[in-house]
Amino acid sequence: MNKVKYIDALDYIASEKENDSELSKVMDEEKSKMDLAVEITELRRSMGLTQEEFAKKVNKPQSTIARIESGEENPTFKTIFEIGYAVGKQVNVSYE
């Protein structure tokens, strides 16, 4: 009788990342993009603003804010700093 081997998805992904430097690079880039998307979404929500209200405050189209928050768009440092300045927040960049 054949036994089915179950593998944890996170273990599998970690193993694949470890063995494929290109995959690791792409996954790390996507994670950074999504981390930024979450940060901007949380900032907007903490201010009690809709995407449209936030977009007006930061002088960007609502569609841009939506793309950033969904991770579809990777904003430039210029855009990130413009958003921070417009809402009175300091932007910190670090390498880990």
ROVO-488435 format. One line per field, with one value per atom (N, C-alpha, C, O): chain; residue number from 1; residue in one letter; atom name; y, z, x. Coordinates in Angstrom, 2 decimals. Layout:
BEGIN
mol	[A,...]
seq	[NUM,...]
type	[a,...]
atom	[CA,...]
north	[Y,...]
up	[Z,...]
east	[X,...]
end
This chain:
BEGIN
mol	[A,A,A,A,A,A,A,A,A,A,A,A,A,A,A,A,A,A,A,A,A,A,A,A,A,A,A,A,A,A,A,A,A,A,A,A,A,A,A,A,A,A,A,A,A,A,A,A,A,A,A,A,A,A,A,A,A,A,A,A,A,A,A,A,A,A,A,A,A,A,A,A,A,A,A,A,A,A,A,A,A,A,A,A,A,A,A,A,A,A,A,A,A,A,A,A,A,A,A,A,A,A,A,A,A,A,A,A,A,A,A,A,A,A,A,A,A,A,A,A,A,A,A,A,A,A,A,A,A,A,A,A,A,A,A,A,A,A,A,A,A,A,A,A,A,A,A,A,A,A,A,A,A,A,A,A,A,A,A,A,A,A,A,A,A,A,A,A,A,A,A,A,A,A,A,A,A,A,A,A,A,A,A,A,A,A,A,A,A,A,A,A,A,A,A,A,A,A,A,A,A,A,A,A,A,A,A,A,A,A,A,A,A,A,A,A,A,A,A,A,A,A,A,A,A,A,A,A,A,A,A,A,A,A,A,A,A,A,A,A,A,A,A,A,A,A,A,A,A,A,A,A,A,A,A,A,A,A,A,A,A,A,A,A,A,A,A,A,A,A,A,A,A,A,A,A,A,A,A,A,A,A,A,A,A,A,A,A,A,A,A,A,A,A,A,A,A,A,A,A,A,A,A,A,A,A,A,A,A,A,A,A,A,A,A,A,A,A,A,A,A,A,A,A,A,A,A,A,A,A,A,A,A,A,A,A,A,A,A,A,A,A,A,A,A,A,A,A,A,A,A,A,A,A,A,A,A,A,A,A,A,A,A,A,A,A,A,A,A,A,A,A,A,A,A,A,A,A,A,A,A,A,A,A]
seq	[1,1,1,1,2,2,2,2,3,3,3,3,4,4,4,4,5,5,5,5,6,6,6,6,7,7,7,7,8,8,8,8,9,9,9,9,10,10,10,10,11,11,11,11,12,12,12,12,13,13,13,13,14,14,14,14,15,15,15,15,16,16,16,16,17,17,17,17,18,18,18,18,19,19,19,19,20,20,20,20,21,21,21,21,22,22,22,22,23,23,23,23,24,24,24,24,25,25,25,25,26,26,26,26,27,27,27,27,28,28,28,28,29,29,29,29,30,30,30,30,31,31,31,31,32,32,32,32,33,33,33,33,34,34,34,34,35,35,35,35,36,36,36,36,37,37,37,37,38,38,38,38,39,39,39,39,40,40,40,40,41,41,41,41,42,42,42,42,43,43,43,43,44,44,44,44,45,45,45,45,46,46,46,46,47,47,47,47,48,48,48,48,49,49,49,49,50,50,50,50,51,51,51,51,52,52,52,52,53,53,53,53,54,54,54,54,55,55,55,55,56,56,56,56,57,57,57,57,58,58,58,58,59,59,59,59,60,60,60,60,61,61,61,61,62,62,62,62,63,63,63,63,64,64,64,64,65,65,65,65,66,66,66,66,67,67,67,67,68,68,68,68,69,69,69,69,70,70,70,70,71,71,71,71,72,72,72,72,73,73,73,73,74,74,74,74,75,75,75,75,76,76,76,76,77,77,77,77,78,78,78,78,79,79,79,79,80,80,80,80,81,81,81,81,82,82,82,82,83,83,83,83,84,84,84,84,85,85,85,85,86,86,86,86,87,87,87,87,88,88,88,88,89,89,89,89,90,90,90,90,91,91,91,91,92,92,92,92,93,93,93,93,94,94,94,94,95,95,95,95,96,96,96,96]
type	[m,m,m,m,n,n,n,n,k,k,k,k,v,v,v,v,k,k,k,k,y,y,y,y,i,i,i,i,d,d,d,d,a,a,a,a,l,l,l,l,d,d,d,d,y,y,y,y,i,i,i,i,a,a,a,a,s,s,s,s,e,e,e,e,k,k,k,k,e,e,e,e,n,n,n,n,d,d,d,d,s,s,s,s,e,e,e,e,l,l,l,l,s,s,s,s,k,k,k,k,v,v,v,v,m,m,m,m,d,d,d,d,e,e,e,e,e,e,e,e,k,k,k,k,s,s,s,s,k,k,k,k,m,m,m,m,d,d,d,d,l,l,l,l,a,a,a,a,v,v,v,v,e,e,e,e,i,i,i,i,t,t,t,t,e,e,e,e,l,l,l,l,r,r,r,r,r,r,r,r,s,s,s,s,m,m,m,m,g,g,g,g,l,l,l,l,t,t,t,t,q,q,q,q,e,e,e,e,e,e,e,e,f,f,f,f,a,a,a,a,k,k,k,k,k,k,k,k,v,v,v,v,n,n,n,n,k,k,k,k,p,p,p,p,q,q,q,q,s,s,s,s,t,t,t,t,i,i,i,i,a,a,a,a,r,r,r,r,i,i,i,i,e,e,e,e,s,s,s,s,g,g,g,g,e,e,e,e,e,e,e,e,n,n,n,n,p,p,p,p,t,t,t,t,f,f,f,f,k,k,k,k,t,t,t,t,i,i,i,i,f,f,f,f,e,e,e,e,i,i,i,i,g,g,g,g,y,y,y,y,a,a,a,a,v,v,v,v,g,g,g,g,k,k,k,k,q,q,q,q,v,v,v,v,n,n,n,n,v,v,v,v,s,s,s,s,y,y,y,y,e,e,e,e]
atom	[N,CA,C,O,N,CA,C,O,N,CA,C,O,N,CA,C,O,N,CA,C,O,N,CA,C,O,N,CA,C,O,N,CA,C,O,N,CA,C,O,N,CA,C,O,N,CA,C,O,N,CA,C,O,N,CA,C,O,N,CA,C,O,N,CA,C,O,N,CA,C,O,N,CA,C,O,N,CA,C,O,N,CA,C,O,N,CA,C,O,N,CA,C,O,N,CA,C,O,N,CA,C,O,N,CA,C,O,N,CA,C,O,N,CA,C,O,N,CA,C,O,N,CA,C,O,N,CA,C,O,N,CA,C,O,N,CA,C,O,N,CA,C,O,N,CA,C,O,N,CA,C,O,N,CA,C,O,N,CA,C,O,N,CA,C,O,N,CA,C,O,N,CA,C,O,N,CA,C,O,N,CA,C,O,N,CA,C,O,N,CA,C,O,N,CA,C,O,N,CA,C,O,N,CA,C,O,N,CA,C,O,N,CA,C,O,N,CA,C,O,N,CA,C,O,N,CA,C,O,N,CA,C,O,N,CA,C,O,N,CA,C,O,N,CA,C,O,N,CA,C,O,N,CA,C,O,N,CA,C,O,N,CA,C,O,N,CA,C,O,N,CA,C,O,N,CA,C,O,N,CA,C,O,N,CA,C,O,N,CA,C,O,N,CA,C,O,N,CA,C,O,N,CA,C,O,N,CA,C,O,N,CA,C,O,N,CA,C,O,N,CA,C,O,N,CA,C,O,N,CA,C,O,N,CA,C,O,N,CA,C,O,N,CA,C,O,N,CA,C,O,N,CA,C,O,N,CA,C,O,N,CA,C,O,N,CA,C,O,N,CA,C,O,N,CA,C,O,N,CA,C,O,N,CA,C,O,N,CA,C,O,N,CA,C,O,N,CA,C,O,N,CA,C,O,N,CA,C,O,N,CA,C,O,N,CA,C,O,N,CA,C,O,N,CA,C,O,N,CA,C,O]
north	[-1.18,0.00,1.25,1.37,2.18,3.43,4.38,4.57,4.97,6.00,7.36,7.59,8.22,9.57,10.41,10.43,11.11,11.98,13.40,13.98,13.92,15.29,16.22,15.91,17.34,18.32,19.66,20.05,20.31,21.62,22.63,22.68,23.42,24.38,25.37,25.67,25.87,26.83,26.19,26.82,24.92,24.22,24.02,24.17,23.70,23.50,24.80,24.79,25.89,27.18,27.57,28.04,27.39,27.72,26.88,27.38,25.62,24.74,25.18,25.21,25.53,25.98,27.29,27.46,28.21,29.48,29.24,29.87,28.32,28.02,27.45,27.68,26.72,26.06,26.85,26.43,27.99,28.75,30.24,30.89,30.76,32.15,33.14,34.19,32.83,33.74,33.78,34.86,32.62,32.57,33.33,34.07,33.15,33.84,35.35,36.08,35.82,37.26,37.80,38.84,37.11,37.54,37.55,38.49,36.51,36.43,37.54,38.12,37.84,38.91,40.27,41.10,40.49,41.74,41.89,42.97,40.81,40.86,41.09,41.82,40.47,40.67,42.13,42.71,42.73,44.15,45.03,45.97,44.72,45.49,45.36,46.35,44.16,43.95,44.57,45.07,44.53,45.18,46.67,47.25,47.28,48.71,48.97,49.95,48.10,48.23,48.21,49.00,47.30,47.20,48.46,48.97,48.95,50.16,51.36,52.10,51.54,52.68,52.51,53.47,51.29,51.03,51.31,51.95,50.84,51.06,52.54,53.03,53.26,54.70,55.39,56.19,55.08,55.70,55.39,56.28,54.12,53.72,54.36,54.71,54.50,55.12,56.58,57.15,57.17,58.55,58.63,59.72,57.47,57.43,57.92,58.47,57.74,58.26,57.15,56.04,57.45,56.56,56.71,57.63,55.83,55.97,57.31,57.98,57.68,58.94,60.14,61.04,60.16,61.27,61.31,62.38,60.15,60.05,60.53,61.27,60.10,60.49,62.01,62.59,62.65,64.12,64.76,65.73,64.20,64.75,64.66,65.56,63.56,63.36,63.77,63.58,64.32,64.84,63.76,63.96,62.62,61.52,61.04,61.20,60.46,59.89,58.73,57.99,58.57,57.46,56.14,55.20,56.05,54.80,54.44,53.26,55.44,55.19,54.61,53.66,55.21,54.72,53.28,52.43,53.00,51.64,50.65,49.55,51.02,50.12,49.90,48.79,50.95,50.81,49.88,48.96,50.12,49.32,47.86,46.98,47.60,46.21,45.51,44.30,46.27,45.69,45.63,45.11,46.15,46.15,47.15,46.95,48.22,49.27,49.38,49.40,49.47,49.66,51.13,51.55,51.93,53.37,53.70,52.96,54.80,55.27,55.86,56.15,56.03,56.70,58.09,58.57,58.75,60.10,60.08,60.92,59.15,59.05,58.74,59.32,57.82,57.46,58.68,58.93,59.44,60.63,61.72,62.43,61.86,62.84,62.49,63.37,61.21,60.79,61.10,61.67,60.74,61.00,62.49,62.88,63.30,64.75,65.30,66.12,64.83,65.34,65.04,65.78,63.95,63.59,63.86,63.46,64.53,64.92,63.76,63.77,62.77,61.61,61.55,61.91,61.11,60.91,59.52,58.54,59.44,58.15,57.67,58.41,56.43,55.83,54.65,53.81,54.60,53.50,52.80,53.44,51.47,50.72,49.49,48.96,49.04,47.80,46.77,47.04,45.60,44.54,43.36,42.36]
up	[0.00,0.00,0.00,0.81,-0.92,-0.99,0.09,0.33,0.72,1.71,1.04,0.33,1.28,0.73,1.68,2.89,1.14,1.95,1.87,0.80,3.02,3.07,3.40,4.23,2.75,2.99,3.32,2.70,4.28,4.69,3.59,3.11,3.20,2.11,2.42,1.55,3.64,3.99,3.97,3.58,4.41,4.33,2.88,2.55,2.04,0.62,-0.01,-0.75,0.27,-0.30,0.20,-0.58,1.48,2.04,1.37,1.06,1.15,0.49,-0.95,-1.39,-1.66,-3.04,-3.11,-3.99,-2.18,-2.13,-1.89,-2.50,-0.98,-0.63,-1.81,-1.94,-2.67,-3.79,-5.09,-6.09,-5.10,-6.35,-6.04,-5.54,-6.34,-5.99,-6.73,-6.17,-7.97,-8.71,-8.07,-7.91,-7.70,-7.01,-5.69,-5.35,-4.96,-3.69,-3.89,-3.12,-4.92,-5.21,-5.53,-4.99,-6.39,-6.78,-5.58,-5.40,-4.76,-3.59,-2.59,-2.00,-2.39,-1.47,-1.98,-1.20,-3.29,-3.88,-3.70,-3.35,-3.93,-3.76,-2.31,-2.02,-1.39,0.03,0.40,1.13,-0.09,0.20,-0.33,0.33,-1.53,-2.14,-1.31,-1.08,-0.87,-0.09,1.31,1.85,1.89,3.19,3.08,3.96,2.00,1.79,1.56,2.07,0.82,0.58,1.89,2.10,2.78,4.08,4.91,5.56,4.89,5.65,5.20,6.03,3.90,3.39,3.68,4.03,3.55,3.87,5.34,5.68,6.22,7.65,8.00,8.88,7.33,7.55,7.20,7.98,6.02,5.58,6.55,6.95,6.93,7.83,9.21,9.84,9.68,10.99,10.99,12.03,9.80,9.67,9.47,9.43,9.35,9.16,7.80,7.66,6.80,5.46,4.48,4.58,3.54,2.41,1.45,1.59,0.48,-0.52,-1.25,-1.51,-1.55,-2.27,-1.43,-1.95,-0.15,0.72,0.89,0.85,1.07,1.23,-0.04,0.02,-1.19,-2.47,-2.63,-3.08,-2.26,-2.34,-1.42,-1.79,-0.22,0.76,0.28,0.52,-0.40,-0.85,-2.30,-2.85,-2.91,-4.28,-5.30,-6.17,-5.16,-6.09,-6.53,-5.79,-7.72,-8.13,-7.21,-6.73,-6.98,-6.15,-6.74,-6.00,-8.07,-8.71,-8.37,-8.26,-8.19,-7.79,-6.39,-6.12,-5.48,-4.10,-4.09,-3.37,-4.87,-4.93,-5.44,-4.90,-6.46,-7.01,-6.01,-5.89,-5.29,-4.28,-3.17,-2.77,-2.68,-1.58,-1.96,-1.10,-3.21,-3.63,-3.98,-4.21,-4.03,-4.39,-5.88,-6.32,-6.66,-8.11,-8.57,-9.59,-7.79,-8.17,-7.10,-5.90,-7.54,-6.64,-6.70,-7.66,-5.71,-5.79,-5.70,-5.09,-6.31,-6.24,-4.86,-4.12,-4.52,-3.26,-3.24,-2.20,-4.38,-4.47,-4.05,-3.25,-4.56,-4.21,-2.73,-2.06,-2.21,-0.80,0.08,1.05,-0.26,0.52,0.36,1.32,-0.82,-1.03,-0.16,0.43,-0.09,0.75,2.21,2.91,2.66,4.05,4.38,5.42,3.51,3.74,3.79,4.64,2.88,2.79,4.05,4.39,4.74,5.94,7.22,8.30,7.10,8.28,8.97,10.18,8.18,8.74,8.19,7.03,9.02,8.60,7.99,8.52,6.88,6.22,6.60,6.47,7.06,7.41,6.49,6.27,5.96,5.08,5.77,6.28,5.77,6.38,5.56,4.83,5.70,5.07,6.18,7.24,5.94,6.94,6.39,7.08]
east	[0.83,0.00,0.89,1.81,0.60,1.36,0.90,-0.29,1.88,1.58,1.75,2.73,0.81,0.88,1.71,1.46,2.69,3.53,2.96,2.82,2.64,2.13,3.28,4.14,3.28,4.32,3.66,2.68,4.21,3.71,4.05,5.18,3.08,3.28,4.40,5.21,4.45,5.50,6.88,7.86,6.96,8.24,8.67,9.84,7.71,8.00,8.50,9.49,7.83,8.23,9.62,10.45,9.86,11.17,12.27,13.35,11.98,12.93,13.20,14.35,12.14,12.30,13.08,13.93,12.80,13.53,15.01,15.87,15.29,16.67,17.44,18.64,16.76,17.42,17.37,17.96,16.69,16.53,16.72,15.80,17.88,18.20,17.30,16.95,16.92,16.04,14.65,14.07,14.12,12.84,12.91,11.99,13.99,14.18,14.16,13.53,14.86,14.91,13.52,13.11,12.79,11.45,10.51,9.73,10.58,9.70,10.03,9.11,11.30,11.69,11.22,10.78,11.32,10.84,9.33,8.85,8.60,7.14,6.76,5.81,7.50,7.22,7.43,6.62,8.51,8.77,7.66,7.22,7.20,6.12,4.84,4.14,4.54,3.32,3.44,2.46,4.63,4.84,4.55,3.92,5.03,4.78,3.29,2.75,2.64,1.20,0.44,-0.48,0.81,0.15,0.42,-0.49,1.65,2.00,1.15,0.62,1.03,0.27,-1.22,-1.90,-1.72,-3.12,-3.39,-4.39,-2.51,-2.69,-2.58,-3.31,-1.69,-1.57,-2.89,-3.41,-3.41,-4.67,-5.80,-6.55,-5.91,-6.99,-6.84,-7.84,-5.61,-5.38,-5.82,-6.14,-5.84,-6.29,-7.80,-8.38,-8.44,-9.89,-10.34,-11.43,-9.49,-9.78,-10.11,-9.58,-10.97,-11.21,-10.03,-9.22,-9.94,-8.90,-9.03,-8.03,-10.24,-10.46,-10.02,-9.36,-10.37,-9.98,-8.46,-7.85,-7.86,-6.41,-5.71,-4.73,-6.22,-5.64,-5.64,-4.65,-6.74,-6.81,-5.79,-5.13,-5.66,-4.74,-3.29,-2.49,-2.96,-1.57,-1.36,-0.28,-2.39,-2.32,-1.95,-1.10,-2.61,-2.43,-3.80,-4.76,-3.91,-5.20,-5.59,-4.73,-6.88,-7.37,-6.93,-6.63,-6.90,-6.49,-5.04,-4.70,-4.19,-2.80,-2.75,-2.02,-3.53,-3.57,-4.09,-3.56,-5.11,-5.67,-4.63,-4.52,-3.87,-2.85,-1.71,-1.19,-1.33,-0.28,-0.76,-0.05,-1.98,-2.51,-2.74,-2.67,-3.00,-3.22,-1.91,-1.89,-0.83,0.46,0.70,1.72,-0.24,-0.08,0.98,1.63,1.14,2.09,3.15,2.85,4.38,5.50,5.89,6.54,5.49,5.74,7.23,8.00,7.60,8.98,9.23,8.29,10.51,10.83,10.25,9.79,10.26,9.69,8.23,7.81,7.46,6.04,5.87,5.02,6.68,6.59,6.87,6.16,7.90,8.23,7.17,6.87,6.61,5.52,4.31,3.70,3.98,2.86,3.16,2.32,4.35,4.73,4.68,4.13,5.23,5.24,3.81,3.48,2.97,1.59,0.78,-0.15,1.11,0.35,1.13,0.71,2.27,3.05,3.76,3.94,4.16,4.86,6.27,6.52,7.19,8.57,8.69,8.15,9.39,9.62,11.01,11.98,11.10,12.38,12.64,11.77,13.84,14.24,15.40,16.32,15.36,16.46,16.78,15.94,18.01,18.43,18.56,19.14,18.03,18.11,18.86,19.04]
end
